[in-house]
Amino acid sequence: MQPTESKSSKTPWGSFWSLTVIQSMNALNEKGVQFLLIGLGIWMAMELQYSLSVLIVLPFILFSPLGGWIADRWCKTRLLQAMVLLQVLVLVGMTAGLWLQNLPLAITSFGIFCVQAMFFSPAKKGLVKDIVGSENIGFASGVMEISTMLALLVGQIGALYLIYTLLKLWGPDSGWQAAALPCACCTVGAVLVFAMSLFIPRYPAQSTRPFQWNLLWCHFSQLRMLWNNKVLRNSEIGIGYFWFLASVMMLIVLQMAAEAHPVASKEDFLQVLGQQKDSALLFAWLSGGSISGGLCASIICAKKIRTWVASAGGLGMTLGCIALAVLPYGTPLFFAALTFTGFTAAGYLVPLNALLQDRADNDKRGDVIAAGNLVDCLLGMLAVGVQAGMKFAGISPQYQCAALAVCSAAVALFIHRNTKA
């Protein structure tokens, strides 16, 4: 069964823009509190980035089939609203953990947030086509990807910069308070977004499939459904590699900042500040490219999904990684290479995501998205292991970028040969 065109004579763009704000705020809060914890870890001379990265992807690996079934079986709008409300409650718990200087409570709350994100994802992605139809899916998917990238990068940069600023203002013993205040602000934003979610229109469920216990372990059947469709399979291979690349690059950037400003303990206050500032600066250059690249790709794919954009983006990612491998850290050309890598990576992702959402059958879209999320997260988990292995093997960030260049070239060639709209 092929997806059908929207029968509505007028696309409810107001609902789409509201959905964009809601999913952006969810992404910003999730990434923001992750980097508040990473920043707190820098202050405490602890490496929390690897365990938190694993915690983010673990719920997708464990519960993706259940999340896809719920998104297909029940009203996606109701599911979206429930998850936004859960986000508010989780952020309250995390703020309390930080204020009370209780790291286990803060990390446990973050773990629940990661579970919330898993159920939130198929609901918000599935709503996009319900709202805009097939004709506008290329543009809408691009806007959603741009807004997600913007939110993720603002969350990363904002969290690190706020901790840097508050530590500088309040002094070297204020790490817990410097993390708690931004988390409280995220909580207020989540309350406002929950109120906005109440105005999203409801769309009927696309499936009547009853609950079965094998939903808790039917990951392989969903992956088989995705794998048996050539267009969906090839699109997801490209999308999954993007998230692998993004995860490795995030950890490389943090390693670069850490090596430039080594911190032995929280008493190394100037080094703590330098690492926070450098990390925020590097993510800022990367974000500028990602936002502009995603915007360009969305405009190009506004009325038609154009897979040549993904091929061009794959080539650009390869060249960007080569440049990062050979250019000296901290130079203007190095920052330009970061921006270029972000620009081409975002352009690469937009048409592949649109193709995946458009070619999935309406009554199986949640399952397809859940299977795609599972692939993305398995590769995200692999990325954590790969980067950690390279780091602890003594491989420099520059050589790590060279390895990414080789991988990007192979994937770019595959996408060019095998993905057509």
C-alpha positions in Angstrom: 0.0 0.0 0.0 1.6 3.3 -1.1 1.1 6.5 0.8 -1.7 8.6 -0.4 -1.8 12.3 -1.1 -3.5 14.6 1.5 -7.1 15.2 0.5 -7.3 18.5 2.3 -7.6 21.4 0.0 -5.6 23.6 2.3 -2.5 22.5 4.3 -2.8 23.5 8.0 0.6 25.1 8.1 -0.2 26.6 11.5 -0.3 23.2 13.0 2.9 22.2 11.3 4.8 25.2 12.7 3.4 24.5 16.2 4.7 20.9 15.8 8.1 22.3 14.7 8.3 24.4 17.9 7.3 21.5 20.1 9.7 19.0 18.7 12.5 21.7 18.7 12.0 22.5 22.3 12.0 18.8 23.2 15.3 18.4 21.3 16.8 21.5 22.9 15.9 20.5 26.4 17.2 16.9 25.9 20.5 18.0 24.5 20.8 21.0 26.8 20.5 18.9 30.0 22.9 16.3 28.6 25.5 19.0 28.1 24.7 20.6 31.5 25.7 17.2 32.9 28.8 17.0 30.7 29.7 20.6 31.8 29.2 19.6 35.4 31.4 16.6 34.7 34.2 18.8 33.4 33.9 20.9 36.6 34.1 17.7 38.7 37.0 16.3 36.5 34.7 13.4 35.4 34.1 12.1 31.9 30.4 11.7 31.7 30.0 12.2 27.9 30.4 8.5 27.1 27.9 7.1 29.6 25.4 9.8 28.7 25.8 9.1 25.0 25.0 5.4 25.7 22.1 6.4 27.9 20.5 8.4 25.1 20.4 5.6 22.6 19.7 2.7 24.9 15.9 3.2 25.1 15.6 3.2 21.3 17.4 -0.1 21.1 15.3 -1.7 23.8 11.8 -0.2 23.1 11.7 0.9 19.5 9.1 -1.7 18.3 6.8 -0.8 21.2 7.1 2.9 20.4 6.3 2.4 16.7 3.3 0.3 17.6 1.9 2.9 20.0 2.4 5.7 17.4 0.5 3.6 14.7 -2.2 2.2 17.1 -3.2 5.3 19.0 -3.7 9.0 18.2 -0.2 10.5 17.6 -1.3 13.9 19.0 -2.4 12.4 22.3 0.9 10.5 22.5 2.8 13.7 21.7 1.0 15.6 24.5 1.6 12.9 27.0 5.3 12.9 26.2 5.6 16.7 26.5 3.9 16.5 29.9 6.4 13.7 31.0 9.2 16.0 29.9 8.0 18.7 32.3 8.0 16.2 35.2 11.4 14.8 34.3 13.0 18.3 34.2 11.5 19.1 37.6 13.3 16.0 39.0 16.5 16.8 37.3 16.5 20.4 38.5 15.9 19.1 42.1 18.8 16.6 41.7 21.2 19.4 40.6 20.0 21.8 43.2 20.4 19.2 46.0 23.8 18.2 44.5 22.5 14.6 44.0 24.2 13.3 40.8 22.4 9.9 40.8 19.0 11.7 40.9 20.0 14.0 38.1 21.3 11.2 35.9 18.3 9.0 36.6 16.0 11.8 35.6 18.0 12.2 32.4 17.6 8.5 31.7 13.8 8.8 32.0 14.1 11.8 29.6 15.8 9.5 27.1 12.9 7.0 27.3 10.5 9.9 26.8 12.4 10.9 23.6 12.1 7.4 22.2 8.2 7.5 22.5 8.1 11.1 21.3 10.1 10.5 18.1 7.7 8.3 16.1 4.7 10.4 17.2 6.2 13.7 16.0 7.6 12.2 12.8 4.4 10.4 11.9 2.4 13.6 12.4 4.4 15.5 9.7 2.9 13.7 6.8 -0.6 13.6 8.4 -0.4 17.4 8.5 1.3 18.4 5.2 0.7 15.4 2.9 3.1 13.9 0.3 3.3 17.0 -1.9 5.0 19.1 0.9 6.9 16.3 2.7 10.3 17.3 1.2 10.0 20.9 2.5 8.4 19.9 5.8 10.9 17.2 6.5 13.7 19.6 5.8 12.3 22.2 8.1 11.9 19.6 10.9 15.5 18.5 10.4 16.8 22.1 10.4 14.9 22.9 13.5 16.1 19.7 15.2 19.7 20.5 14.4 19.3 24.1 15.5 17.7 23.0 18.8 20.4 20.3 19.4 23.2 22.7 18.7 21.7 25.6 20.7 21.3 23.1 23.5 24.9 22.0 23.3 26.3 25.5 22.9 23.9 27.2 25.3 24.5 24.7 28.1 28.3 24.9 27.9 28.3 28.7 27.5 25.9 29.2 30.4 28.0 27.0 32.7 31.1 28.9 31.6 29.4 32.3 32.2 27.9 31.3 35.6 31.1 29.8 36.9 33.0 32.9 35.9 30.4 35.1 37.6 29.8 33.0 40.8 33.2 31.5 41.3 34.9 28.0 41.3 32.7 26.4 43.9 29.4 27.1 42.1 29.3 24.2 39.6 26.0 22.6 40.9 24.2 26.0 40.9 25.6 26.8 37.4 24.0 23.6 36.1 20.7 23.9 38.1 19.7 27.4 37.0 19.7 26.6 33.2 17.8 23.3 33.9 15.1 25.3 35.8 14.8 27.6 32.7 14.3 24.5 30.5 11.5 23.4 32.8 9.7 26.7 32.4 10.1 26.4 28.6 8.7 22.8 28.7 5.6 24.0 30.5 4.9 26.6 27.8 5.4 24.0 25.0 3.0 21.6 26.7 0.3 24.3 26.6 1.0 24.7 22.8 0.7 21.0 22.2 -2.9 21.1 23.4 -3.8 22.9 20.2 -2.4 20.4 17.7 -5.3 18.7 15.8 -5.9 15.0 16.2 -5.6 12.5 13.4 -7.0 9.0 13.5 -4.8 6.0 14.2 -3.6 4.3 11.0 -3.5 0.8 12.5 -5.8 -1.5 14.4 -3.2 -4.1 15.2 -3.7 -5.4 18.8 -0.9 -5.4 21.4 1.2 -8.6 21.4 4.0 -9.4 23.8 6.5 -9.9 20.9 6.4 -6.1 20.5 9.0 -6.2 23.3 11.4 -8.2 21.2 10.3 -7.9 17.6 13.1 -5.6 16.6 14.3 -7.9 13.9 10.9 -8.2 12.2 10.7 -4.4 12.0 14.3 -4.3 10.6 13.4 -7.0 8.1 10.4 -4.9 6.9 12.7 -1.9 6.5 15.4 -4.0 4.9 13.1 -5.7 2.3 12.1 -2.4 0.8 15.1 -1.2 -1.3 14.3 2.5 -1.2 13.7 2.5 2.6 16.8 0.3 3.2 19.1 2.5 1.2 17.7 5.7 2.7 18.1 4.4 6.2 21.7 3.3 5.6 22.5 6.9 4.7 20.5 8.4 7.6 22.1 6.0 10.1 25.6 7.0 8.9 24.8 10.7 9.4 24.0 10.0 13.1 27.1 7.8 13.4 29.2 10.7 12.0 27.4 13.3 14.2 28.0 11.2 17.4 31.7 10.7 16.6 32.2 14.4 15.7 30.6 15.5 18.9 33.0 13.4 21.0 36.0 14.4 18.9 35.1 18.1 19.5 34.9 17.5 23.2 38.3 15.7 23.1 39.9 18.6 21.2 38.7 21.0 23.8 39.8 18.7 26.6 43.3 18.3 25.1 43.7 22.1 24.7 42.7 22.7 28.3 43.4 19.6 30.4 41.6 19.5 33.8 43.0 17.5 36.7 40.4 18.6 39.3 37.8 21.3 39.7 40.4 23.5 41.4 41.9 24.0 37.9 39.4 26.7 37.5 40.9 28.5 34.5 41.3 25.2 32.7 37.7 24.3 33.4 36.6 27.7 32.0 38.8 27.3 28.9 37.4 23.8 28.2 33.8 25.0 28.5 34.5 28.0 26.3 36.4 26.1 23.6 33.7 23.4 23.4 30.9 26.0 23.0 33.0 27.8 20.3 33.6 24.6 18.3 29.9 23.6 18.4 29.0 27.1 17.3 31.0 26.9 14.1 29.6 23.4 13.4 26.1 24.6 14.1 26.3 27.6 11.7 27.1 25.3 8.9 24.4 22.7 9.8 21.6 25.2 9.9 22.5 26.9 6.7 23.1 23.6 4.9 19.7 22.2 6.1 18.0 25.3 5.0 19.5 25.2 1.5 18.5 21.5 1.1 15.0 22.2 2.3 14.5 24.9 -0.3 15.9 22.7 -3.1 13.6 19.8 -2.0 10.6 22.1 -1.4 8.4 20.5 -4.1 10.3 17.4 -5.0 12.7 15.1 -3.2 16.1 15.5 -4.9 18.5 12.7 -4.0 21.4 14.3 -5.8 21.5 16.8 -2.9 22.4 13.8 -0.6 25.2 12.7 -3.1 26.6 16.2 -3.1 26.4 16.4 0.7 28.2 13.1 1.1 31.1 14.3 -1.1 31.2 17.5 1.0 31.3 15.6 4.3 34.3 13.6 2.9 36.2 16.8 2.0 35.3 18.5 5.3 36.7 15.6 7.3 39.9 15.6 5.2 40.3 19.3 5.9 39.8 18.8 9.7 42.5 16.1 9.6 45.1 18.3 8.1 44.4 21.8 9.4 45.9 23.1 12.7 43.4 23.2 15.6 42.0 26.6 16.3 43.0 28.4 13.1 40.4 30.3 11.0 40.7 27.6 8.3 40.0 24.9 10.9 36.8 26.7 11.9 35.8 27.2 8.3 36.3 23.4 7.8 34.0 22.7 10.7 31.3 25.0 9.2 31.7 23.3 5.8 31.4 19.8 7.3 28.2 20.8 9.2 26.8 22.5 6.0 27.2 19.5 3.8 26.2 16.9 6.4 22.9 18.7 7.0 22.3 18.9 3.2 23.0 15.2 2.9 20.4 14.3 5.6 17.4 16.3 4.5 16.4 14.4 1.2 17.1 11.0 2.8 14.8 11.7 5.7 12.1 13.0 3.4 12.4 9.9 1.2 12.1 7.5 4.2 8.9 9.2 5.5 7.3 9.5 2.1 7.8 5.9 0.9 6.6 4.2 4.1 3.1 2.8 4.0 0.7 4.9 6.1 -0.3 2.1 8.4 3.3 1.0 8.9 5.0 4.5 9.1 5.4 4.2 12.9 7.1 0.8 12.5 9.4 2.1 9.8 10.4 5.2 11.8 10.9 3.0 14.9 13.1 0.6 12.8 15.0 3.6 11.5 15.5 4.9 15.0 16.8 1.6 16.1 19.4 1.6 13.3 20.4 5.2 14.1 20.8 4.3 17.7 22.8 1.1 17.1 25.1 3.1 15.0 25.2 5.9 17.7 26.1 3.2 20.2 28.8 2.0 17.9 30.1 5.5 17.4 30.6 5.9 21.2 32.6 2.7 21.2 34.6 3.6 18.1 35.5 7.1 19.3 36.3 5.9 22.8 38.5 3.1 21.4 40.4 5.5 19.2 40.9 8.0 22.0 42.1 5.4 24.5 44.4 3.9 21.8 46.1 7.2 21.6 44.8 8.2 18.1 44.8 11.9 17.8 41.6 13.8 16.9 43.1 14.7 13.5 43.7 11.0 12.6 40.1 10.2 13.8 38.8 12.8 11.3 40.9 11.1 8.6 39.2 7.8 9.4 35.8 9.5 9.2 36.8 10.9 5.7 37.3 7.3 4.5 34.0 6.1 5.9 32.2 9.2 4.4 33.6 8.6 1.0 32.4 5.0 1.0 28.9 6.0 2.1 28.7 8.9 -0.3 29.5 6.5 -3.2 26.8 4.1 -2.0 24.2 6.8 -1.7 25.0 8.1 -5.2 24.6 4.7 -6.8 21.7 3.3 -4.9 19.3 6.0 -3.8 16.8 7.6 -6.2 13.6 9.4 -5.4 
